[in-house]
Amino acid sequence: MSVAHDVEEEHEVHVHQEPKEFIWKYIFSTDHKVIGKQYFLLAIVAVVIGLGLSLAFRYHLATYTPQGMFLNPDHYLQAVTMHGTILVFMVLTTAPLGGFGNYFLPIQIGAVDMAFPRLNMLSFWLTLLSFLVLIAAFVVPGGPPVSGWTGYPPLSAINSATPGMGLGQTLWVGSIAIFCLASLVGAINFIVTTLDLRARGMSLMRMPLSTWAWFITAIIALLSFAVLFAGGLLLILDRELGTSFYIPAGVVFGAKELNHKGGSPLLYQHLFWFFGHPEVYIAILPGMGIVSHILANFARKPIFGYNAMVYAIAAIGVIGFFVWGHHMFQSGMSPYVAVAFSILTMTIGVPSAIKTFNWLGTLWKGNIEFTSAMLFALGFVSLFVSGGISGIFLGQNAVDIYFHDTYFVVAHFHLIMGVAAMFSIAAGTYYWFPKMFGRYMNEPLGKLHFWLTFVSVYSVFIPMHIMGLWGHPRRYAGFEYAFLNDPMIPSMHNMITAAAFVAVLAQLLFIFNYFWSMYKGAVAPENPWNGTSLEWITASPPAFDNFGGKEPVVNHGAYEYSVPGAEKDYIMQTDPPEAAPHAAAH
Amino acid sequence: MQPLALVVALVVLVLGTVVPFFTRQHLMPEMITSHGGTIDNQIYITMFITGAIFALAQFALAYMVFRYQAKGQKATYVHGIWWVEVGSIVSSGILFIGLNLMGQGVWANMHLKEPSRQATEIEVNGQQFKWYFRYAGNDGIFGDRSAKLVDDASQNFMGVDYENDKYAKDDVVEAAIKVPFDRDVVVRLRSRDVIHDFFVRELRVKNDAVPGLEVKIPFRVDKERMYKFDLSGVTAATLDAKDVSAVKGAFESHGIKVTDNAEITPIEFKGAGGKVIKRWEFKTYAYSLYDPVNKFWPLTYSIFDEGGVMKVYKTGYEVVCAELCGNGHYTMRAEMEVVSGEEFDAWLAKRSEECKSYH
């Protein structure tokens, strides 16, 4: 059978020269791979600070006495606020999208770089600036804010509301605003790159699911961060210029009425959650893509229902913009609107269920290899199920009456958005490290990292669900509530704290493995996992222009594993069509 | 080794999570309102359905991991099975949306129905880090209020216009909330500074108190849901004598620890037509695990003489704040006492007169 007319040959491409000076090569680089590593490094620094804060407030809760608190109530809330802010913005948004997305999206579509390399650099440096502004809140008088990562006004809008609401809160809002700009610039770049720079033959439906996920995530980021930016700007105006976007008339502090009128605290909540809920998908969608990619690779199987997976990612991206009100069921918002938001929230469970089902389908009749990357991908599936299940409670307006702002909510969003996303980051790191650095990460350490993390995170968050069932409110620095003096409560807090320490220590193991393996890891070949997508056709690490002056031409789908009649158990995307005539249609 | 370990971990996860839930050892606290049962039912139905999905999905993952671990076999080349994929979409859609629609009746009853005109209205005011509760007084009309009149020094925490509004003079403001049972109640939630959240676990009521907004939340406490047990062999005379030892055994046999400073207080009001309304309040204390010397909370029960049978009801509850409101957020609590409608009326009439004479 002749398929010569389908065969497209690789062509040489011309790109700008690789800079030689250290400062342009490693600091102010426009190379997407360097920028990806910079994002990743930033995320590592941020995660150490963020998790360190969580240990501080967990230790506080485990050792709490009114006379001898490890943290005073201000410091407790400051730690909680900065933990949430750092983890959500500087880790869960930067590592999966800014880190992996930057490094691998251009390579997976066969591009030599991002569409706008200078904008890409600008995006990173704005993100770093945002991080530094946020961290500066630790050293200003009054310290960081106490208003939680959601920063609801009037608490966040009034300097005198409580200690820490002065310059620290202003820096917090400023940091978020800068972060929004960085994300907008980055998102535009991802979208244009995906649409315009795909290699020949790389149709949209041949893109790896990881690329699809980064692409849709970028669209979500573009639409949602713009709204958060507006929300943050109005908050700064209320704080610094005395406007009243969020502060209504009749607000009293220190027994004096403030000079504000006409604002609405709910306006901020609408703007915040219009961003805030899609942010969940900004954190988790890249993880879904990465995990899909890894599951297929190590199960040696095509993705089960590739088209359905693509449509599910897109559906999550779309529906994710219509469900923000479920964070506000008890906020005083119209109860009629709550009904609509609740039903729409349930619909988003459908594409999530499809994804879970298709991950299991991908494993079905596979030939599963248990590398560290695969273990974390499997752990992700388990955590995604667990975290998703508790979302079915909270998405129901009637049920949320009881669970709102309890530990049940904390457990839910940590499992689905925090821990599951972290598992996908770990999976992606073990998987792509050989490509990024030309060396393997240490596998026994990786497996130890997995087991310590898997057991400890469940030990942290399953008990929190139970505490939520008992009605334990979140963000409590102490236990001035009769039922919180049930002996079961401190036992649970102690157990959770012990498990949290194990979980965080396990991440130190991961960070050690990361840096140690950069220099001491076993040398990896070009395609260490026998993968099919374009990152595996290039050198490890890739050349400055990604493909050594060649433009790849794509002839196959991204997941052609175990193709009947093929010589190997995988067909690379650039293999000629005759390598697997059975699979060429995909 | 890895697949087996993962299977064990997933099985332990499922059993460790599902079994405690289904043995009902770690479920919801007691519930005393008419609507609360429907919320609890919705939670239990959701728990049952999602528990089953959770177990099935985790077991399926464990099965795939164990059954298809690499042993030299060749994986099956399959891109999907259309009817399985469509089936998963349809079934999950029906399940999730159906579950949600089942719960809408609960929501509609609480939030979409106009509260009864006869309902007892109580204004709940949140401020850092206290709750205050206002009752309309004998005239049944809440007086005007203004933020300009707020004066903590003279204990006008809500800025009630006692000077100029005749309806305000008999308004009653308290730091604890008193609620009548077997009667419709509406709380009008307000805040004077930041967002707070009115939460009473046993009422299954939770809603934000937002500055600039007034949110009405209706509920009805059912006396029968507060019932604990009968006190046999105890008479009114024993209780009038405040003899704690006479009831200690009964309380402790029902799991209620009776502390040394527990006390019985006869409560008596004259109701309409001079009718005597009487109960005996029994207070024991929950000492703080963290500061057992200085910190304790009353656990309040009431004993009612019902046709010669002494029945014990739990009548003391806690209001807390569930929305982050500042550094004292965790200390923002108030006591809630549930009393009979007759006693509530008599108490309010008395307090209203006292307040009127004061203002």
Interface residues (C-beta under 8 A of the other chain):
Chain A: Y64 T65 P66 Q67 N72 P73 D74 L77 V146 S147 G148 Y152 P154 L155 I158 A161 T162 P163 G164 I247 P248 A249 G250 V251 V252 F253 A255 K256 E257 G263 S264 P265 L266 A299 R300 K301 P302 I303 F304 G305 Y306 N307 A308 Q330 S331 G332 P335 Y336 A338 V339 S342 I343 T345 M346 T347 G349 V350 A353 I354 T356 F357 N358 L360 G361 L363 W364 K365 G366 N367 I368 E369 F370 L375 L378 V381 S382 V385 S386 I389 S390 I392 F393 G395 Q396 N397 A398 V399 I401 Y402 H404 D405 T406 K447 W451 F454 V455 Y458 I462 I466 L469 W470 G471 P473 R475 Y476 A477 G478 F479 E480 Y481 A482 F483 N485 P487 P490 Y561 S562 V563 P564 D569 H582 A583 H586
Chain B: Q2 P3 A5 L6 A9 L10 L13 G16 T17 P20 H26 L27 M28 P29 T38 I39 Q42 I43 T46 M47 I49 T50 I53 F54 A57 Q58 A60 L61 M64 V65 Y68 Q69 A70 Q73 K74 A75 T76 Y77 V78 H79 G80 I81 V84 E85 S88 I89 S92 G93 F96 I97 L99 N100 L101 G103 Q104 V106 W107 A108 M110 H111 L112 Q127 Q128 S146 A147 K148 V150 D151 D152 A153 G159 L189 R192 D193 V194 I195 D197 F199 R201 R204 V205 K206 N207 D208 V210 P211 G212 L213 V215 A286 Y287 S288 L289 Y290 D291 N294 K295 W297 L299 E318 V320 C321 A322 E323 L324 C325 G326 N327 G328 H329 Y330 T331 R333
